[in-house]
Amino acid sequence: MKKILLLFFINVLVFVNSETFDAKVIRVSDGDTIVVILVDKKIKIRLYGIDAPEKNQDYGNKATKNLSRYVLNRVVEIDEKAVDRYGRLVAVIYFEGENINLKMLFDGLAWAYIQYLNKNDKAEYINAERQAKEEKRGLWEDNNTIPPWKFRKIQKEKKRNKKNGFTK
């Protein structure tokens, strides 16, 4: 299945014949994932360089609503970076020239996903997060926020414990 998805994305990328293309956002899945339509094909896109709270996590719904406010039902420019292990295109999203990935950080509704940033982008993304944190915007108004990667790990552990009959 992953090979099929990878081939699909390669075909789409060959079709658009560039590193950037325009597409209409038809759904915002969460604070860092959108679905666009391109030539009658739906493409799931993970926003590059950020990790937003999960839907069932504090600030998850706010992050989703914030991203929707910027891109839902709009034609955006997609600057492709990679395909992730789930077959999603990883990209920077622009609307009217503005980097939406960075906007999510400035708004305090995502973390800079440092381990996946290339060297050229790290400083800008870290600075956007730092600024939101200093100004206590979004999730930074709460001193006990849990990064999504830790939240996912906790949820996975709870699920495993429940499956094995352990309770905490």
N, C-alpha and C positions, 0 to 999 in steps of 0.2 A: 504494500500500500504506500509506504514512504517513497519508494522508487517512482511509483505512478505520480504522486504529488510533485516530486522533484522534477520529473519530466514535464508535467503540466506547467510548472513555474518557469522552467527553461523555455518552453514554447511561448508562453506569454511574454517573457522578457525578450525573446527573439522578435516576436511580433511588434512590440513597442520599439525595438531596435535602439534603445538608449538606456541610460541609467536612471532616467526620470520619465515619468508619464503622469497624465492626469486621469482621474477616475472619480466617480461619484460615490460618496460614503452612504451606504444604505442601512448600516447598523453599527452601533457602538456596543461591543460585547462587554467591555469593562473599561477601566481607566487607562489601559495601555494596549487595547486591541480593538481594531475596527474591521468591518467587512465592506469592501468596495465592489462595484460592478464595472467590468471592463469587457466590452464586446460579448455581452450575454453570459459572461463567466463571473462568478462570485469569487473574490480573493480575500482571504483572511490575512490581515496585516498586523504584526506586532510592532509597536512603536519602539524604535531603536533607542537604546541608552537610558531608558527609564523603567522603573518597576513601580506600578501603582498598587494601592491596597486591593486585596481580593474583595469580591462583592460582599461576602459574609464577614468582612473585617471592618473595624471602625474606619470611617472615611471612604470605604469602598463605593458606596452609592454616590457620595459627593464627587468622587473622582470621575465616575462614569457620567454623571450629569454635567460636570465641567467640560469633559472632552466632547460630549454631545453638543453642548452649547457652541463649541468652536467648529465642529466639522459635520454633524449629522445633516444629511440631505444637501450637502454642498459638494462642489467639484473641488478636489484638492490636488496638489502636486505631490507625487510620491517619489522620493529619492531612495531607491533601493540600496540596501547594504549587504544583505545575506538572506539565506533561507535557514530557519532554525530547525532543531531536531523534531519539531512537531509538523513540519512542512509549511509553516507560515512564512510569508515574506516579512523580513525585518527591514523597516524603512523609517526615514525621517519624513514627517508629514508637514506640508506647508499649506497655509491658506492665506491668499492675498500677500504672499511673500513672507509671512511670519512663521517661524519654526514652532509648530504646535507642541512638539516634544519638550522643548525648552519652556514653553508657556506652562505646561503641566508642572514642571519643577518650580518655576517662579511663583506659581499659584499655591505651592506647598501641597500638592496633591499627588506627588510621586517622589520616589528616591532616585538619585542617579545610580544607574546599574553599572557601577564602576568596572566590574570584571568583564563586561561586554563592550566597553567603550574603547575605541582606538585612541592612540596617543594624541592625535590632533584634536579630539573632541573632549578629552577628560577635563581639562581646566574649565572650559565653558560650562559643562554640565555640573561639575562640582560647585562652581561659583554660583550657578542659579539655585542649586539646593541650599547652599550656605546662606545666600541672601534671604530666601524664604524662611529658613530656620531662625536667622537673626531677627527678622521682622515678625516672627510667630504667625505666619500665614498658614492657613489650611491645617493639615495634620500636625504642624509644628506648634500649634497653640496648646497641644497636649504633650506633657513631658514624658509620657509613658507609651509612646507609639512603638509598635512592633513592625519592623520591616517585613514586607510580604514574603521574602524568602525564608525568614524565621517562622512566620505564621504558617506557611505551607508545611514546613517541617513538623511543627507542633501538631497540625491537623492530621498529617500522615501518621504520626506516632499515636495519636488518640484513636484513629481508625484501626491501626494494627493492634493496639491493646484491646479494643472492643472486640475485634475479630477473634483474638486469642483468649477472650474471657476475663481479661484484666480490667479493673476499674481503678480510677484515681480520684 
